[in-house]
Amino acid sequence: MDKKHQPLTEAVYYILLSLQTPLHGYGIMQNIKYMTGGRVKIGAGTLYGAINTLLKKNLISEFKLDPYKKDYIITEQGKEVLRQELFRLRELVSNGEKILEGK
């Protein structure tokens, strides 16, 4: 994984997961809340700060569904960063389980 993308914050991870289909900002916040059972709630400031960063890094792009709303979607580069983050997270869990289970 490119070092500038690693590791993802929890908020960015869930934003990228949410954008497998086009969504607007409020839809992203609602989707994250739903995916995490309400554990993660992202405020508008955090969300739009992250969206601006993700746009600059070409991990997401604007997707025009409605001329009055800004929708976003993950890019191929964003999908690759997300896959690499998932690999990293699996490794963390696997190593933790090995240690805690005495394997």
C-alpha positions in Angstrom: 0.0 0.0 0.0 1.2 3.5 -0.8 2.4 5.0 2.6 0.3 8.2 2.1 -2.9 6.1 2.3 -2.0 4.0 5.2 -3.6 3.4 7.7 -7.1 4.7 7.0 -9.0 6.3 9.8 -12.2 4.5 10.8 -14.2 7.4 9.3 -12.4 7.2 5.9 -12.7 3.4 5.8 -16.4 3.6 6.3 -16.8 6.5 3.8 -15.0 4.5 1.1 -17.1 1.4 2.0 -20.2 3.5 1.7 -19.3 4.8 -1.8 -19.5 1.5 -3.6 -22.7 3.1 -5.0 -23.2 6.8 -5.5 -24.3 8.7 -2.4 -24.5 12.3 -1.2 -23.1 13.5 2.1 -26.2 12.8 4.3 -26.6 9.4 2.7 -23.0 8.6 3.6 -23.5 9.6 7.2 -26.7 7.5 7.4 -25.1 4.5 5.8 -22.2 4.6 8.2 -24.5 4.8 11.1 -26.5 1.8 9.7 -23.4 -0.3 8.9 -22.0 0.2 12.4 -25.2 -0.2 14.3 -25.0 3.4 15.4 -21.5 3.0 17.0 -19.9 5.4 14.4 -21.5 8.7 13.8 -19.7 11.1 11.5 -20.5 14.8 11.7 -20.8 17.0 8.7 -17.4 18.7 9.4 -15.5 15.4 9.6 -17.3 14.1 6.6 -16.8 17.0 4.2 -13.1 17.4 5.4 -12.6 13.8 4.5 -14.4 14.1 1.2 -12.2 17.0 0.2 -9.1 15.0 1.0 -10.4 11.9 -0.8 -11.2 13.9 -3.9 -7.7 15.5 -3.9 -6.2 12.0 -3.6 -8.4 10.7 -6.4 -9.9 8.0 -4.1 -13.4 9.2 -4.8 -15.0 11.4 -7.5 -18.1 13.4 -7.9 -21.0 11.5 -9.5 -23.8 13.6 -11.0 -27.2 12.1 -10.3 -29.1 15.2 -9.5 -28.0 18.7 -10.5 -28.9 20.1 -7.1 -27.0 17.5 -5.0 -23.4 16.4 -4.9 -23.0 12.7 -5.0 -19.8 10.8 -4.7 -18.5 7.4 -5.8 -15.3 5.5 -5.1 -12.7 5.4 -7.8 -10.6 2.3 -8.9 -7.7 3.8 -7.0 -9.9 4.1 -3.9 -11.0 0.5 -4.3 -7.4 -0.6 -4.3 -6.6 1.4 -1.2 -9.7 -0.1 0.5 -8.6 -3.6 -0.5 -5.1 -3.0 0.9 -6.6 -1.6 4.1 -8.8 -4.7 4.5 -5.7 -6.9 4.1 -3.9 -4.8 6.8 -6.9 -5.1 9.1 -7.1 -8.9 8.6 -3.4 -9.2 9.5 -4.0 -7.2 12.7 -6.9 -9.4 13.7 -5.1 -12.6 12.8 -2.0 -11.7 14.8 -4.0 -10.6 17.7 -6.0 -13.9 17.7 -2.7 -15.9 17.5 -1.3 -14.2 20.5 -4.5 -14.2 22.7 -5.3 -17.8 21.9 -1.7 -18.9 22.5 -1.1 -20.2 19.0 
